[in-house]
C-alpha cells in the first residue's frame, strides 16, 4: 500500500496486540513455514489481509467489530501444512478433492 494509505494508530495497535495474543495462544508462527502465493508465507499473507481489512473498514461507512475483523483475517487461512503438496494435506481434505 502507498504511504498515504496507512492505518490509524489505534488500528495498528489492535493488529499488533491481536498478533501477540494469537501467537501466545496457538501455533500462528508455524504459518511462516507454509507458502501461500509464490514466496509469500501464509503468515505474511494473513497479516496483509488483516491490514487491508482494517484499512477498508476505516474508509467504508459501516459499523465494524474491528477485533473480530482482525482475528478473522489472521485466521482465515490457518493451516499448518503446505497446501501445494497433496501428500501433506489432511486425509479428509484429499478425499473431498477426489
Residue pairs with C-beta under 8 A, 6 or more apart in sequence:
1 51
1 52
1 55
5 55
6 12
7 15
7 51
7 54
7 55
7 58
8 58
11 54
11 55
11 58
11 66
14 54
14 66
14 67
14 70
15 47
15 50
15 51
15 54
15 70
18 50
18 67
18 70
18 71
18 74
19 28
19 47
19 74
22 28
22 71
22 74
22 75
23 29
26 78
27 80
28 43
28 74
28 78
29 43
30 80
31 41
31 42
31 43
31 46
31 77
31 78
31 80
32 41
32 42
32 43
32 44
33 41
33 80
34 41
34 42
34 43
34 79
34 80
34 81
34 82
34 83
35 41
35 42
35 82
35 84
36 42
36 44
36 45
36 77
37 45
40 48
42 77
42 79
45 77
46 73
46 74
46 75
46 76
46 77
46 78
47 74
49 73
49 74
49 76
50 69
50 70
50 73
50 74
52 73
53 69
53 70
53 72
53 73
54 66
54 69
54 70
57 64
57 66
57 69
81 88
81 89
81 90
82 88
83 89
86 94
86 97
